[in-house]
Amino acid sequence: MRRTDSGSIPSSKRRLNATILAAVVASGCGLPLSAPALAADTSGGASTAPGTAGTSSPYSETYRPQFHFTPAKNWMNDPNGLVYYQGEYHMFFQYNPSGDTWGNMSWGHAVSTDLVHWTELPLAIPQDDKDMIFSGSAVIDKDNTTGFGRPGNPAMVAIYTAADKATGKQSQALAYSTDKGRTFTKYAGNPVLDIGSNNFRDPKVFWYEAGHEWLMSAALSDQHKVAFYSSPDLKTWTHLSDFGPAGATGGAWECPDLFPLPDPANPGKQKWVLMVNISPGGIAGGSGVQYFTGNFDGTTFTSDDKPYIPPAGASVGSFDDGSFDGWQATGAAFGTAPATGNLPGQGGVSGWVGTGLANSFNGGDASTGTLTSPDFAINRSHLNFLAGGGNHPYVPGSVTGNTLPAGTTFADFEGATYGTGWQATGDFTGTGPAAGTLANQQQVSGYQGSQLINTYINGDISTGTISSPSFTVSSKYINLLVGGGDHPWGAANPTSVNLVVDGKVVQTATGQNSESLNTVAWDVSAYQGKTASIQVVDQNSSGWGHILADQVTFADQPVALRATDTSVKLVVDGQVVRSATGHDSETLDWNSWDLSDIQGKTGHVEITDNNTGGWGHVTADQFNLSDTAAQSSVQRAHWADYGKDNYAGVTFNDAPGGKRIMIGWMNNWDYSGSIPTSPWRSAMTVPRELSLQTVDGAPRLAQTSVNQLSQLTTGPSLHKEKMPVPAGSTVLPATGKAMDITASFAAGTASSYGLKVRTGSGQETLIGYENKAGQVYIDRTKSGAAGFSSSFPGVQTAALKATGGAVTLHILVDWSSVEVFTDDGKIVLTDQIFPDPSSQGIEAYSNGGNAVLTSLDVKQMQSAWPSGSPKQ
């Protein structure tokens, strides 16, 4: 790791025990995901997860996509080795042959002759005792540069990341097939490229005709770089150059893909596209696919993007004269003067402007303090500033320096065992309290004394329960400290602390994906005299699959929420009216607060470090009042998809007709291990043909679903023209769970308008356009099952200029997804949804006035799966 501060591990998603630490730090093209869930009982035993599909005939299970690829069973993530050969599209993919959670990573395999009907084949490249098989690509070695083939029968060569289970090292390796990918042999000379890194993965290889050589792009994930290599034979590789950091850098860079497309501005010439997946840090939160356009000369990729120049403004703090210039510091965190970059023990600080910045890493993450500006008049519409550091947001109502109110300590976990009468099950049998931070874990903070409950005993893969003896509720409140993973009780695979009364969970708390414990107050006045017990539950083996608990106290007063923020706040009239935080990154990025509603007020900025755990620091610089909003790197980046559920997007090598066809993993690492599907988990997007179009003088990626999907359209087709849509919702005479819809709208007097799909039983998924904001959106807040993750419900948006409010939406609806293409394919949004099977209605809606549905076509989509048993 290049950083030496406690934020050096990007998140506890990147951890496992020593046996599979390689995977964790490694692969968002392979992060560990959740174990079978615990139902809402008090036994701690495993049962069907809430909302999980019941047993039914193969390929007709609840939520089973009908025209998106899914494996018959088990866990799947990234598409790998996309290649066309002798009439077959080959799609390999990250696969767990042993279960429906992340692990045992190997290459699964499916083939298709039309990109629509897929045949799942036996496991292609299995893990072995030494390595898991992470993401990569496949090529056809037509000239037999490797010597693996023979005349008339070239080898199909897979180039993949070998993730060493013992050391965590990631290197690039080969396997080859001479029977059209049905069986592979691992190359005896592996690895073919090893730079000694734990974050070097996902090789995408293609034949570069201009140089008559093989080219590889591979991710230097933690550095936010793509490394380019060349080879004459796939076995020996020469480093050419690196690209990055650039674009969005809020998470690990993964699964790069470099390819040319026709340049719309220069007929007959090509423009190069570099696809770079990122997780977290996507435009909609969590995982995402960004891209760059530019030029590639055989050695170096040069992006078309120019350096960003923020809008001008009036400075209220720049930290460039060697002093804080009137800003007042408290505590030790910010020191006595601005930093000029990295502080002792810190590494990687970048993105500040000028000579100095505010940096609370003085003394490391353990220090705390504030830096407060002088009061200033709010006389511009925006306050722009740079911020970085830890992702610990300000929580309204939280207070600093609080302690637990006086009371009776029920459990403090300071002994050799959890306490008299406490019992542990599963992986926690025979264990005891932890003395703080465990092996491979980020720094744990916020507990009292020297010990606490910490279920990270064997990494996130550990599961089980730790339960107290029974007691009689005799106080008004039970106060306690809780941290760890954010997997609430009642959702799949919880990490929670529960109060159980009469066999039912009556109070519950979960972590906030943080190793810093915070205060929790349960009002138990309604249970006075009742017999109760406290149950610590960890049934999650995914990222943040652990729970922390300490200092259970019976009290007559509730404990206040402890402030643990690393934040920048705007304070007006004594109240915090705006706040921002870092993103667990040492790269500062632009933020902008809209101040239009508080013009004429007086305010001040507080830069606050209340956190002593991992990433417990904040950086800030260049505070400017301006008439124009600054844009963050995420806002400035180019995104292939604005929805939540498209990641690891890569393209086919050697597709017929020179087409560039992309497939992505239709999921998000935020909740991928908790989606309510069974016996499989995860689907792929529909294949999409890529092109470039010119927008405001610059090339932009455009996507269309492959035309082969039209062979599935069948049944009655609804067609409407010039249909008025009054304010409210209008039921349309069509229903379906799998549909191809094209709808064109004109605004009329409406502020927003669009379609609702999969309606019924109070459920609906909205796909529409907001006229004033100029945004197309998917709203899945009421789309069906969503309680498995707090980050799943929400609205995904994308900016769209619509002349006169005229918008055309091409919508693909499947049993558990929607994909929206608009603006001639330059804007795409992909979201999973999990509605009841009975929710099949379609409605047009309009808000704030009337709209016009100028044209509507609804076509039913038949299943691409055969009836009967799954293909093998």
Secondary structure, DSSP 8 states (H G I E B T S, - for coil): ----STT-S--GGG---GGGHHHHHH-SSS---------SSSS------TT-----STT-STT--SSS---SSEEEEEEEEEEEETTEEEEEEEE-TT-SSS-S-EEEEEEESSSSSEEEEEEEE---SSEEEEEEEEEEETT-SSS-SBTTB-EEEEEEEEEETTT--EEEEEEEESSTTSS-EE-TT--SEEEEESSEEEEEEEEETTTTEEEEEEEEGGGTEEEEEEESSSSS-EEEEEE-S-S--SSEEEEEEEEEEE-TTSTT-EEEEEEEEEES--TTSSSEEEEEEEEE-SS-EEES---------EEEE---SSS-TT-EEEESTT-SS-B-S--TT----B---SS-BEE--TT-TT--EEEE---EE--SSEEEEEEEE--B---TT-BSS----SEEEEE---SSSS-TT-EE-GGGTT---B-S--TT----BS-STT-BEE--TTSTT--EEEE---EE--SSEEEEEEEE--B-TTSSS-EEEEEEETTEEEEEEE--SEEEEEEEEEE-GGGTT-EEEEEEEE---STT--EEEEEEEEESS----B---EEEEEEETTEEEEEEE--SEEEEEEEEEE-GGGTT-EEEEEEEE---STT--EEEEEEEEESS----HHHHSEES--SSS-EEEEE-BS-GGG--EEEEEE--TTTTTTS--SSEE-EE---EEEEEEEETTEEEEEEEE-GGGGGGEEEEEEEEEEEEE-SEEEEEEEE-SSEEEEEEEE-TT-SEEEEEEEEETTEEEEEEEETTTTEEEEEEEESS--TT-TTSSSEEEEE---GGG-EEEEEEEETTEEEEEEGGGTEEEEEE----TT--EEEEEEESS-EEEEEEEEEEE--SS-SSS---
